[in-house]
């Protein structure tokens, strides 16, 4: 979603955060999991995902690594474990921007 990326860029610029966009096609949670695990291993401060394949992959990864922090924009999810902020609807882009701007240190935010 272009509006999510725009909100991340804007928040990153305002708050001096390194925000990166990486596009990785995935048709299922099984395809998305290894990619997201790679971002966790790179110690991204916040991983933002958009879409059901990535959204469905996030809960298992968040449970496996409680230090990982995710924002998932996926209207198909109904609940999220600790470390996961679940967003959907019209206000999602603004809330993603708030999450990026609220990062404590000038690290990376990707998704």
Biopython code that builds the backbone (N, CA, C, O; Angstrom):
import numpy as np
from Bio.PDB.StructureBuilder import StructureBuilder

atoms = [
    (1, "UNK", "N", (0.833, -1.180, 0.000)),
    (1, "UNK", "CA", (0.000, 0.000, 0.000)),
    (1, "UNK", "C", (0.878, 1.244, 0.000)),
    (1, "UNK", "O", (1.698, 1.449, 0.895)),
    (2, "UNK", "N", (0.692, 2.046, -0.997)),
    (2, "UNK", "CA", (1.518, 3.239, -1.165)),
    (2, "UNK", "C", (1.380, 4.206, -0.001)),
    (2, "UNK", "O", (2.354, 4.856, 0.379)),
    (3, "UNK", "N", (0.194, 4.313, 0.568)),
    (3, "UNK", "CA", (-0.009, 5.257, 1.673)),
    (3, "UNK", "C", (0.748, 4.826, 2.932)),
    (3, "UNK", "O", (1.168, 5.676, 3.717)),
    (4, "UNK", "N", (0.925, 3.533, 3.132)),
    (4, "UNK", "CA", (1.699, 3.052, 4.277)),
    (4, "UNK", "C", (3.165, 3.441, 4.112)),
    (4, "UNK", "O", (3.791, 3.942, 5.046)),
    (5, "UNK", "N", (3.704, 3.209, 2.926)),
    (5, "UNK", "CA", (5.094, 3.569, 2.660)),
    (5, "UNK", "C", (5.293, 5.071, 2.778)),
    (5, "UNK", "O", (6.286, 5.510, 3.358)),
    (6, "UNK", "N", (4.390, 5.858, 2.253)),
    (6, "UNK", "CA", (4.497, 7.321, 2.343)),
    (6, "UNK", "C", (4.504, 7.770, 3.808)),
    (6, "UNK", "O", (5.270, 8.658, 4.183)),
    (7, "UNK", "N", (3.655, 7.160, 4.629)),
    (7, "UNK", "CA", (3.618, 7.509, 6.048)),
    (7, "UNK", "C", (4.923, 7.133, 6.740)),
    (7, "UNK", "O", (5.410, 7.871, 7.597)),
    (8, "UNK", "N", (5.487, 5.994, 6.373)),
    (8, "UNK", "CA", (6.761, 5.584, 6.953)),
    (8, "UNK", "C", (7.877, 6.545, 6.561)),
    (8, "UNK", "O", (8.684, 6.941, 7.402)),
    (9, "UNK", "N", (7.924, 6.921, 5.281)),
    (9, "UNK", "CA", (8.951, 7.861, 4.812)),
    (9, "UNK", "C", (8.845, 9.193, 5.542)),
    (9, "UNK", "O", (9.845, 9.734, 6.014)),
    (10, "UNK", "N", (7.645, 9.708, 5.629)),
    (10, "UNK", "CA", (7.429, 10.994, 6.271)),
    (10, "UNK", "C", (7.835, 10.946, 7.744)),
    (10, "UNK", "O", (8.533, 11.840, 8.223)),
    (11, "UNK", "N", (7.406, 9.915, 8.458)),
    (11, "UNK", "CA", (7.754, 9.786, 9.872)),
    (11, "UNK", "C", (9.252, 9.604, 10.053)),
    (11, "UNK", "O", (9.839, 10.161, 10.980)),
    (12, "UNK", "N", (9.868, 8.834, 9.182)),
    (12, "UNK", "CA", (11.304, 8.639, 9.263)),
    (12, "UNK", "C", (12.072, 9.932, 9.058)),
    (12, "UNK", "O", (13.039, 10.204, 9.769)),
    (13, "UNK", "N", (11.649, 10.724, 8.098)),
    (13, "UNK", "CA", (12.297, 12.012, 7.838)),
    (13, "UNK", "C", (12.145, 12.950, 9.029)),
    (13, "UNK", "O", (13.108, 13.595, 9.445)),
    (14, "UNK", "N", (10.939, 13.023, 9.572)),
    (14, "UNK", "CA", (10.679, 13.921, 10.704)),
    (14, "UNK", "C", (11.461, 13.534, 11.955)),
    (14, "UNK", "O", (11.854, 14.400, 12.737)),
    (15, "UNK", "N", (11.686, 12.244, 12.144)),
    (15, "UNK", "CA", (12.291, 11.803, 13.396)),
    (15, "UNK", "C", (13.719, 11.276, 13.238)),
    (15, "UNK", "O", (14.296, 10.779, 14.205)),
    (16, "UNK", "N", (14.297, 11.376, 12.044)),
    (16, "UNK", "CA", (15.678, 10.956, 11.836)),
    (16, "UNK", "C", (15.871, 9.448, 11.877)),
    (16, "UNK", "O", (16.938, 8.973, 12.266)),
    (17, "UNK", "N", (14.860, 8.693, 11.484)),
    (17, "UNK", "CA", (14.955, 7.239, 11.477)),
    (17, "UNK", "C", (15.304, 6.735, 10.077)),
    (17, "UNK", "O", (14.908, 7.333, 9.077)),
    (18, "UNK", "N", (16.036, 5.646, 10.017)),
    (18, "UNK", "CA", (16.377, 4.991, 8.763)),
    (18, "UNK", "C", (15.212, 4.075, 8.403)),
    (18, "UNK", "O", (15.010, 3.045, 9.046)),
    (19, "UNK", "N", (14.460, 4.436, 7.398)),
    (19, "UNK", "CA", (13.294, 3.670, 6.974)),
    (19, "UNK", "C", (13.570, 3.124, 5.582)),
    (19, "UNK", "O", (13.944, 3.864, 4.672)),
    (20, "UNK", "N", (13.381, 1.817, 5.430)),
    (20, "UNK", "CA", (13.646, 1.176, 4.152)),
    (20, "UNK", "C", (12.444, 0.367, 3.711)),
    (20, "UNK", "O", (11.743, -0.221, 4.534)),
    (21, "UNK", "N", (12.211, 0.339, 2.418)),
    (21, "UNK", "CA", (11.153, -0.476, 1.849)),
    (21, "UNK", "C", (11.791, -1.611, 1.075)),
    (21, "UNK", "O", (12.676, -1.412, 0.243)),
    (22, "UNK", "N", (11.317, -2.796, 1.374)),
    (22, "UNK", "CA", (11.796, -3.970, 0.658)),
    (22, "UNK", "C", (10.548, -4.717, 0.197)),
    (22, "UNK", "O", (9.714, -5.114, 1.010)),
    (23, "UNK", "N", (10.434, -4.901, -1.091)),
    (23, "UNK", "CA", (9.268, -5.581, -1.637)),
    (23, "UNK", "C", (9.642, -7.026, -1.923)),
    (23, "UNK", "O", (10.580, -7.308, -2.669)),
    (24, "UNK", "N", (8.894, -7.929, -1.318)),
    (24, "UNK", "CA", (9.134, -9.359, -1.484)),
    (24, "UNK", "C", (7.795, -10.044, -1.732)),
    (24, "UNK", "O", (6.968, -10.114, -0.823)),
    (25, "UNK", "N", (7.565, -10.541, -2.920)),
    (25, "UNK", "CA", (6.300, -11.218, -3.182)),
    (25, "UNK", "C", (6.201, -12.523, -2.393)),
    (25, "UNK", "O", (7.173, -13.270, -2.288)),
    (26, "UNK", "N", (5.030, -12.783, -1.848)),
    (26, "UNK", "CA", (4.767, -14.038, -1.146)),
    (26, "UNK", "C", (3.288, -14.335, -1.276)),
    (26, "UNK", "O", (2.447, -13.463, -1.058)),
    (27, "UNK", "N", (2.980, -15.549, -1.626)),
    (27, "UNK", "CA", (1.585, -15.948, -1.785)),
    (27, "UNK", "C", (1.019, -16.639, -0.569)),
    (27, "UNK", "O", (-0.186, -16.881, -0.494)),
    (28, "UNK", "N", (1.894, -16.967, 0.408)),
    (28, "UNK", "CA", (1.437, -17.683, 1.597)),
    (28, "UNK", "C", (2.325, -17.304, 2.786)),
    (28, "UNK", "O", (3.405, -16.735, 2.623)),
    (29, "UNK", "N", (1.843, -17.632, 3.973)),
    (29, "UNK", "CA", (2.636, -17.397, 5.182)),
    (29, "UNK", "C", (3.932, -18.198, 5.142)),
    (29, "UNK", "O", (4.966, -17.732, 5.621)),
    (30, "UNK", "N", (3.881, -19.395, 4.574)),
    (30, "UNK", "CA", (5.078, -20.228, 4.489)),
    (30, "UNK", "C", (6.152, -19.578, 3.620)),
    (30, "UNK", "O", (7.342, -19.716, 3.902)),
    (31, "UNK", "N", (5.749, -18.880, 2.581)),
    (31, "UNK", "CA", (6.712, -18.171, 1.728)),
    (31, "UNK", "C", (7.223, -16.906, 2.411)),
    (31, "UNK", "O", (8.372, -16.519, 2.199)),
    (32, "UNK", "N", (6.403, -16.261, 3.216)),
    (32, "UNK", "CA", (6.772, -15.009, 3.873)),
    (32, "UNK", "C", (7.679, -15.219, 5.091)),
    (32, "UNK", "O", (8.524, -14.373, 5.384)),
    (33, "UNK", "N", (7.512, -16.326, 5.792)),
    (33, "UNK", "CA", (8.251, -16.547, 7.042)),
    (33, "UNK", "C", (9.768, -16.456, 6.902)),
    (33, "UNK", "O", (10.388, -15.761, 7.707)),
    (34, "UNK", "N", (10.402, -17.110, 5.937)),
    (34, "UNK", "CA", (11.867, -17.014, 5.857)),
    (34, "UNK", "C", (12.352, -15.583, 5.596)),
    (34, "UNK", "O", (13.380, -15.160, 6.124)),
    (35, "UNK", "N", (11.614, -14.863, 4.794)),
    (35, "UNK", "CA", (11.991, -13.486, 4.510)),
    (35, "UNK", "C", (11.929, -12.639, 5.787)),
    (35, "UNK", "O", (12.861, -11.896, 6.093)),
    (36, "UNK", "N", (10.822, -12.761, 6.527)),
    (36, "UNK", "CA", (10.676, -12.007, 7.774)),
    (36, "UNK", "C", (11.713, -12.444, 8.807)),
    (36, "UNK", "O", (12.227, -11.612, 9.555)),
    (37, "UNK", "N", (12.022, -13.728, 8.856)),
    (37, "UNK", "CA", (13.051, -14.225, 9.774)),
    (37, "UNK", "C", (14.399, -13.576, 9.454)),
    (37, "UNK", "O", (15.180, -13.287, 10.361)),
    (38, "UNK", "N", (14.670, -13.347, 8.178)),
    (38, "UNK", "CA", (15.895, -12.659, 7.786)),
    (38, "UNK", "C", (15.950, -11.230, 8.299)),
    (38, "UNK", "O", (17.006, -10.756, 8.718)),
    (39, "UNK", "N", (14.806, -10.540, 8.266)),
    (39, "UNK", "CA", (14.761, -9.174, 8.799)),
    (39, "UNK", "C", (14.973, -9.169, 10.311)),
    (39, "UNK", "O", (15.615, -8.267, 10.850)),
    (40, "UNK", "N", (14.432, -10.176, 10.992)),
    (40, "UNK", "CA", (14.645, -10.303, 12.435)),
    (40, "UNK", "C", (16.130, -10.510, 12.713)),
    (40, "UNK", "O", (16.684, -9.893, 13.622)),
    (41, "UNK", "N", (16.774, -11.376, 11.933)),
    (41, "UNK", "CA", (18.198, -11.652, 12.149)),
    (41, "UNK", "C", (19.067, -10.424, 11.888)),
    (41, "UNK", "O", (20.174, -10.324, 12.417)),
    (42, "UNK", "N", (18.573, -9.494, 11.078)),
    (42, "UNK", "CA", (19.293, -8.248, 10.817)),
    (42, "UNK", "C", (19.024, -7.205, 11.900)),
    (42, "UNK", "O", (19.537, -6.088, 11.837)),
    (43, "UNK", "N", (18.223, -7.575, 12.883)),
    (43, "UNK", "CA", (17.916, -6.736, 14.046)),
    (43, "UNK", "C", (17.194, -5.441, 13.678)),
    (43, "UNK", "O", (17.494, -4.378, 14.224)),
    (44, "UNK", "N", (16.259, -5.535, 12.766)),
    (44, "UNK", "CA", (15.426, -4.373, 12.450)),
    (44, "UNK", "C", (14.650, -3.987, 13.701)),
    (44, "UNK", "O", (14.144, -4.856, 14.410)),
    (45, "UNK", "N", (14.551, -2.707, 13.973)),
    (45, "UNK", "CA", (13.854, -2.231, 15.167)),
    (45, "UNK", "C", (12.346, -2.399, 15.051)),
    (45, "UNK", "O", (11.667, -2.635, 16.050)),
    (46, "UNK", "N", (11.828, -2.279, 13.852)),
    (46, "UNK", "CA", (10.398, -2.388, 13.609)),
    (46, "UNK", "C", (10.208, -2.948, 12.203)),
    (46, "UNK", "O", (10.793, -2.445, 11.244)),
    (47, "UNK", "N", (9.398, -3.979, 12.089)),
    (47, "UNK", "CA", (9.105, -4.564, 10.788)),
    (47, "UNK", "C", (7.629, -4.319, 10.509)),
    (47, "UNK", "O", (6.763, -4.750, 11.269)),
    (48, "UNK", "N", (7.351, -3.622, 9.411)),
    (48, "UNK", "CA", (5.985, -3.319, 9.023)),
    (48, "UNK", "C", (5.638, -4.212, 7.844)),
    (48, "UNK", "O", (6.351, -4.231, 6.841)),
    (49, "UNK", "N", (4.536, -4.957, 7.965)),
    (49, "UNK", "CA", (4.104, -5.820, 6.875)),
    (49, "UNK", "C", (2.736, -5.374, 6.389)),
    (49, "UNK", "O", (1.926, -4.848, 7.152)),
    (50, "UNK", "N", (2.499, -5.595, 5.107)),
    (50, "UNK", "CA", (1.205, -5.271, 4.499)),
    (50, "UNK", "C", (0.735, -6.501, 3.734)),
    (50, "UNK", "O", (1.479, -7.060, 2.929)),
    (51, "UNK", "N", (-0.478, -6.912, 3.983)),
    (51, "UNK", "CA", (-1.071, -8.011, 3.248)),
    (51, "UNK", "C", (-1.173, -9.288, 4.050)),
    (51, "UNK", "O", (-0.495, -9.469, 5.061)),
    (52, "UNK", "N", (-2.031, -10.167, 3.580)),
    (52, "UNK", "CA", (-2.368, -11.356, 4.355)),
    (52, "UNK", "C", (-1.243, -12.376, 4.453)),
    (52, "UNK", "O", (-1.086, -12.992, 5.507)),
    (53, "UNK", "N", (-0.455, -12.581, 3.406)),
    (53, "UNK", "CA", (0.619, -13.583, 3.486)),
    (53, "UNK", "C", (1.602, -13.228, 4.604)),
    (53, "UNK", "O", (1.968, -14.082, 5.412)),
    (54, "UNK", "N", (2.015, -11.988, 4.644)),
    (54, "UNK", "CA", (2.947, -11.547, 5.683)),
    (54, "UNK", "C", (2.249, -11.444, 7.032)),
    (54, "UNK", "O", (2.821, -11.801, 8.062)),
    (55, "UNK", "N", (1.017, -10.955, 7.026)),
    (55, "UNK", "CA", (0.261, -10.856, 8.271)),
    (55, "UNK", "C", (0.078, -12.203, 8.941)),
    (55, "UNK", "O", (0.192, -12.317, 10.162)),
    (56, "UNK", "N", (-0.204, -13.218, 8.150)),
    (56, "UNK", "CA", (-0.401, -14.559, 8.696)),
    (56, "UNK", "C", (0.917, -15.155, 9.206)),
    (56, "UNK", "O", (0.900, -16.014, 10.088)),
    (57, "UNK", "N", (2.039, -14.720, 8.673)),
    (57, "UNK", "CA", (3.344, -15.229, 9.105)),
    (57, "UNK", "C", (3.830, -14.591, 10.404)),
    (57, "UNK", "O", (4.586, -15.211, 11.152)),
    (58, "UNK", "N", (3.413, -13.387, 10.672)),
    (58, "UNK", "CA", (3.937, -12.617, 11.798)),
    (58, "UNK", "C", (3.678, -13.248, 13.163)),
    (58, "UNK", "O", (4.617, -13.304, 13.958)),
    (59, "UNK", "N", (2.481, -13.727, 13.499)),
    (59, "UNK", "CA", (2.262, -14.229, 14.865)),
    (59, "UNK", "C", (3.243, -15.329, 15.293)),
    (59, "UNK", "O", (3.748, -15.289, 16.415)),
    (60, "UNK", "N", (3.518, -16.288, 14.443)),
    (60, "UNK", "CA", (4.452, -17.354, 14.802)),
    (60, "UNK", "C", (5.858, -16.804, 15.020)),
    (60, "UNK", "O", (6.551, -17.220, 15.949)),
    (61, "UNK", "N", (6.277, -15.881, 14.176)),
    (61, "UNK", "CA", (7.615, -15.291, 14.322)),
    (61, "UNK", "C", (7.707, -14.444, 15.582)),
    (61, "UNK", "O", (8.731, -14.456, 16.266)),
    (62, "UNK", "N", (6.649, -13.711, 15.893)),
    (62, "UNK", "CA", (6.640, -12.881, 17.104)),
    (62, "UNK", "C", (6.695, -13.747, 18.354)),
    (62, "UNK", "O", (7.358, -13.389, 19.327)),
    (63, "UNK", "N", (6.017, -14.866, 18.337)),
    (63, "UNK", "CA", (6.062, -15.780, 19.483)),
    (63, "UNK", "C", (7.440, -16.415, 19.620)),
    (63, "UNK", "O", (7.915, -16.627, 20.736)),
    (64, "UNK", "N", (8.080, -16.718, 18.508)),
    (64, "UNK", "CA", (9.404, -17.342, 18.525)),
    (64, "UNK", "C", (10.488, -16.371, 18.964)),
    (64, "UNK", "O", (11.490, -16.787, 19.545)),
    (65, "UNK", "N", (10.304, -15.075, 18.693)),
    (65, "UNK", "CA", (11.292, -14.053, 19.054)),
    (65, "UNK", "C", (10.568, -12.869, 19.678)),
    (65, "UNK", "O", (10.224, -11.918, 18.978)),
    (66, "UNK", "N", (10.333, -12.915, 20.988)),
    (66, "UNK", "CA", (9.577, -11.853, 21.648)),
    (66, "UNK", "C", (10.221, -10.470, 21.566)),
    (66, "UNK", "O", (9.549, -9.467, 21.801)),
    (67, "UNK", "N", (11.503, -10.402, 21.238)),
    (67, "UNK", "CA", (12.160, -9.099, 21.122)),
    (67, "UNK", "C", (11.819, -8.413, 19.798)),
    (67, "UNK", "O", (11.971, -7.198, 19.673)),
    (68, "UNK", "N", (11.359, -9.181, 18.814)),
    (68, "UNK", "CA", (11.001, -8.603, 17.510)),
    (68, "UNK", "C", (9.737, -7.768, 17.667)),
    (68, "UNK", "O", (8.835, -8.113, 18.430)),
    (69, "UNK", "N", (9.691, -6.663, 16.931)),
    (69, "UNK", "CA", (8.542, -5.761, 16.995)),
    (69, "UNK", "C", (7.971, -5.608, 15.595)),
    (69, "UNK", "O", (8.689, -5.284, 14.649)),
    (70, "UNK", "N", (6.673, -5.844, 15.477)),
    (70, "UNK", "CA", (5.992, -5.810, 14.192)),
    (70, "UNK", "C", (4.794, -4.869, 14.217)),
    (70, "UNK", "O", (4.142, -4.696, 15.246)),
    (71, "UNK", "N", (4.519, -4.269, 13.072)),
    (71, "UNK", "CA", (3.243, -3.633, 12.783)),
    (71, "UNK", "C", (2.727, -4.357, 11.553)),
    (71, "UNK", "O", (3.405, -4.406, 10.526)),
    (72, "UNK", "N", (1.541, -4.915, 11.651)),
    (72, "UNK", "CA", (0.973, -5.687, 10.562)),
    (72, "UNK", "C", (-0.310, -5.036, 10.089)),
    (72, "UNK", "O", (-1.258, -4.881, 10.859)),
    (73, "UNK", "N", (-0.339, -4.655, 8.819)),
    (73, "UNK", "CA", (-1.540, -4.092, 8.208)),
    (73, "UNK", "C", (-2.190, -5.235, 7.435)),
    (73, "UNK", "O", (-1.828, -5.531, 6.297)),
    (74, "UNK", "N", (-3.154, -5.860, 8.088)),
    (74, "UNK", "CA", (-3.823, -7.027, 7.506)),
    (74, "UNK", "C", (-5.196, -7.153, 8.134)),
    (74, "UNK", "O", (-5.316, -7.566, 9.287)),
    (75, "UNK", "N", (-6.219, -6.807, 7.399)),
    (75, "UNK", "CA", (-7.583, -6.823, 7.914)),
    (75, "UNK", "C", (-8.087, -8.241, 8.165)),
    (75, "UNK", "O", (-9.115, -8.406, 8.822)),
    (76, "UNK", "N", (-7.402, -9.272, 7.664)),
    (76, "UNK", "CA", (-7.888, -10.632, 7.865)),
    (76, "UNK", "C", (-7.523, -11.193, 9.242)),
    (76, "UNK", "O", (-8.105, -12.191, 9.667)),
    (77, "UNK", "N", (-6.582, -10.577, 9.939)),
    (77, "UNK", "CA", (-6.196, -11.054, 11.266)),
    (77, "UNK", "C", (-7.151, -10.506, 12.322)),
    (77, "UNK", "O", (-7.593, -9.360, 12.241)),
    (78, "UNK", "N", (-7.457, -11.328, 13.300)),
    (78, "UNK", "CA", (-8.371, -10.889, 14.357)),
    (78, "UNK", "C", (-7.687, -10.736, 15.700)),
    (78, "UNK", "O", (-8.263, -10.142, 16.611)),
    (79, "UNK", "N", (-6.501, -11.241, 15.849)),
    (79, "UNK", "CA", (-5.780, -11.116, 17.104)),
    (79, "UNK", "C", (-4.289, -11.175, 16.850)),
    (79, "UNK", "O", (-3.839, -11.716, 15.840)),
    (80, "UNK", "N", (-3.533, -10.616, 17.769)),
    (80, "UNK", "CA", (-2.082, -10.568, 17.588)),
    (80, "UNK", "C", (-1.393, -10.809, 18.927)),
    (80, "UNK", "O", (-1.871, -10.337, 19.959)),
    (81, "UNK", "N", (-0.272, -11.540, 18.924)),
    (81, "UNK", "CA", (0.487, -11.755, 20.157)),
    (81, "UNK", "C", (1.259, -10.495, 20.552)),
    (81, "UNK", "O", (1.279, -9.508, 19.818)),
    (82, "UNK", "N", (1.887, -10.548, 21.717)),
    (82, "UNK", "CA", (2.733, -9.446, 22.154)),
    (82, "UNK", "C", (3.796, -9.127, 21.128)),
    (82, "UNK", "O", (4.283, -10.020, 20.434)),
    (83, "UNK", "N", (4.154, -7.876, 21.026)),
    (83, "UNK", "CA", (5.153, -7.445, 20.063)),
    (83, "UNK", "C", (4.596, -7.162, 18.684)),
    (83, "UNK", "O", (5.332, -6.768, 17.778)),
    (84, "UNK", "N", (3.273, -7.365, 18.520)),
    (84, "UNK", "CA", (2.640, -7.147, 17.222)),
    (84, "UNK", "C", (1.514, -6.130, 17.380)),
    (84, "UNK", "O", (0.607, -6.310, 18.192)),
    (85, "UNK", "N", (1.589, -5.061, 16.594)),
    (85, "UNK", "CA", (0.501, -4.096, 16.511)),
    (85, "UNK", "C", (-0.262, -4.404, 15.242)),
    (85, "UNK", "O", (0.301, -4.382, 14.148)),
    (86, "UNK", "N", (-1.526, -4.687, 15.385)),
    (86, "UNK", "CA", (-2.379, -5.057, 14.267)),
    (86, "UNK", "C", (-3.183, -3.845, 13.833)),
    (86, "UNK", "O", (-3.899, -3.249, 14.638)),
    (87, "UNK", "N", (-3.067, -3.477, 12.556)),
    (87, "UNK", "CA", (-3.761, -2.306, 12.030)),
    (87, "UNK", "C", (-4.565, -2.659, 10.793)),
    (87, "UNK", "O", (-4.250, -3.620, 10.092)),
    (88, "UNK", "N", (-5.575, -1.902, 10.534)),
    (88, "UNK", "CA", (-6.375, -2.036, 9.332)),
    (88, "UNK", "C", (-7.272, -0.826, 9.210)),
    (88, "UNK", "O", (-7.426, -0.069, 10.169)),
    (89, "UNK", "N", (-7.858, -0.635, 8.065)),
    (89, "UNK", "CA", (-8.804, 0.454, 7.879)),
    (89, "UNK", "C", (-8.164, 1.762, 7.491)),
    (89, "UNK", "O", (-6.975, 1.836, 7.179)),
    (90, "UNK", "N", (-8.986, 2.794, 7.520)),
    (90, "UNK", "CA", (-8.586, 4.107, 7.021)),
    (90, "UNK", "C", (-7.449, 4.765, 7.803)),
    (90, "UNK", "O", (-6.665, 5.508, 7.211)),
    (91, "UNK", "N", (-7.334, 4.525, 9.084)),
    (91, "UNK", "CA", (-6.309, 5.185, 9.881)),
    (91, "UNK", "C", (-4.993, 4.444, 9.946)),
    (91, "UNK", "O", (-4.092, 4.868, 10.669)),
    (92, "UNK", "N", (-4.849, 3.348, 9.214)),
    (92, "UNK", "CA", (-3.650, 2.517, 9.318)),
    (92, "UNK", "C", (-2.377, 3.279, 8.976)),
    (92, "UNK", "O", (-1.383, 3.158, 9.692)),
    (93, "UNK", "N", (-2.383, 4.053, 7.911)),
    (93, "UNK", "CA", (-1.161, 4.759, 7.492)),
    (93, "UNK", "C", (-0.697, 5.728, 8.577)),
    (93, "UNK", "O", (0.495, 5.784, 8.881)),
    (94, "UNK", "N", (-1.601, 6.475, 9.153)),
    (94, "UNK", "CA", (-1.228, 7.419, 10.208)),
    (94, "UNK", "C", (-0.677, 6.694, 11.425)),
    (94, "UNK", "O", (0.278, 7.160, 12.047)),
    (95, "UNK", "N", (-1.261, 5.577, 11.763)),
    (95, "UNK", "CA", (-0.797, 4.823, 12.935)),
    (95, "UNK", "C", (0.563, 4.176, 12.675)),
    (95, "UNK", "O", (1.381, 4.076, 13.590)),
    (96, "UNK", "N", (0.816, 3.738, 11.446)),
    (96, "UNK", "CA", (2.144, 3.221, 11.100)),
    (96, "UNK", "C", (3.171, 4.336, 11.265)),
    (96, "UNK", "O", (4.243, 4.119, 11.829)),
    (97, "UNK", "N", (2.844, 5.523, 10.774)),
    (97, "UNK", "CA", (3.737, 6.666, 10.932)),
    (97, "UNK", "C", (4.049, 6.947, 12.391)),
    (97, "UNK", "O", (5.192, 7.250, 12.732)),
    (98, "UNK", "N", (3.049, 6.851, 13.255)),
    (98, "UNK", "CA", (3.249, 7.057, 14.691)),
    (98, "UNK", "C", (4.196, 6.007, 15.270)),
    (98, "UNK", "O", (5.050, 6.325, 16.098)),
    (99, "UNK", "N", (4.042, 4.758, 14.833)),
    (99, "UNK", "CA", (4.922, 3.692, 15.310)),
    (99, "UNK", "C", (6.369, 3.957, 14.900)),
    (99, "UNK", "O", (7.283, 3.783, 15.706)),
    (100, "UNK", "N", (6.580, 4.370, 13.669)),
    (100, "UNK", "CA", (7.937, 4.664, 13.193)),
    (100, "UNK", "C", (8.512, 5.842, 13.958)),
    (100, "UNK", "O", (9.652, 5.790, 14.418)),
    (101, "UNK", "N", (7.744, 6.885, 14.094)),
    (101, "UNK", "CA", (8.231, 8.080, 14.780)),
    (101, "UNK", "C", (8.518, 7.788, 16.248)),
    (101, "UNK", "O", (9.371, 8.441, 16.849)),
    (102, "UNK", "N", (7.828, 6.826, 16.829)),
    (102, "UNK", "CA", (8.011, 6.498, 18.231)),
    (102, "UNK", "C", (9.198, 5.592, 18.538)),
    (102, "UNK", "O", (9.453, 5.289, 19.704)),
    (103, "UNK", "N", (9.926, 5.156, 17.516)),
    (103, "UNK", "CA", (11.104, 4.320, 17.769)),
    (103, "UNK", "C", (12.090, 5.086, 18.620)),
    (103, "UNK", "O", (12.279, 6.289, 18.438)),
    (104, "UNK", "N", (12.724, 4.384, 19.555)),
    (104, "UNK", "CA", (13.606, 5.048, 20.533)),
    (104, "UNK", "C", (14.951, 5.478, 19.954)),
    (104, "UNK", "O", (15.479, 6.531, 20.312)),
    (105, "UNK", "N", (15.489, 4.679, 19.078)),
    (105, "UNK", "CA", (16.810, 5.035, 18.559)),
    (105, "UNK", "C", (16.776, 5.113, 17.053)),
    (105, "UNK", "O", (15.846, 4.605, 16.426)),
    (106, "UNK", "N", (17.755, 5.730, 16.472)),
    (106, "UNK", "CA", (17.779, 5.922, 15.017)),
    (106, "UNK", "C", (18.267, 4.657, 14.343)),
    (106, "UNK", "O", (19.377, 4.610, 13.812)),
    (107, "UNK", "N", (17.434, 3.638, 14.368)),
    (107, "UNK", "CA", (17.757, 2.381, 13.708)),
    (107, "UNK", "C", (16.945, 2.259, 12.441)),
    (107, "UNK", "O", (16.548, 3.267, 11.855)),
    (108, "UNK", "N", (16.697, 1.056, 12.019)),
    (108, "UNK", "CA", (15.978, 0.818, 10.777)),
    (108, "UNK", "C", (14.551, 0.390, 11.036)),
    (108, "UNK", "O", (14.246, -0.222, 12.059)),
    (109, "UNK", "N", (13.705, 0.709, 10.122)),
    (109, "UNK", "CA", (12.330, 0.216, 10.119)),
    (109, "UNK", "C", (12.050, -0.239, 8.698)),
    (109, "UNK", "O", (12.145, 0.554, 7.761)),
    (110, "UNK", "N", (11.721, -1.460, 8.536)),
    (110, "UNK", "CA", (11.522, -1.965, 7.187)),
    (110, "UNK", "C", (10.215, -2.716, 7.065)),
    (110, "UNK", "O", (9.554, -3.028, 8.056)),
    (111, "UNK", "N", (9.861, -2.997, 5.822)),
    (111, "UNK", "CA", (8.670, -3.807, 5.650)),
    (111, "UNK", "C", (8.017, -3.618, 4.333)),
    (111, "UNK", "O", (6.995, -4.245, 4.055)),
]
sb = StructureBuilder()
sb.init_structure("model")
sb.init_model(0)
sb.init_chain("A")
sb.init_seg("    ")
for serial, (resi, resn, name, xyz) in enumerate(atoms, 1):
    if name == "N":
        sb.init_residue(resn, " ", resi, " ")
    sb.init_atom(name, np.array(xyz, "f"), 0.0, 1.0, " ", f" {name:<3s}", serial, name[0])
structure = sb.get_structure()
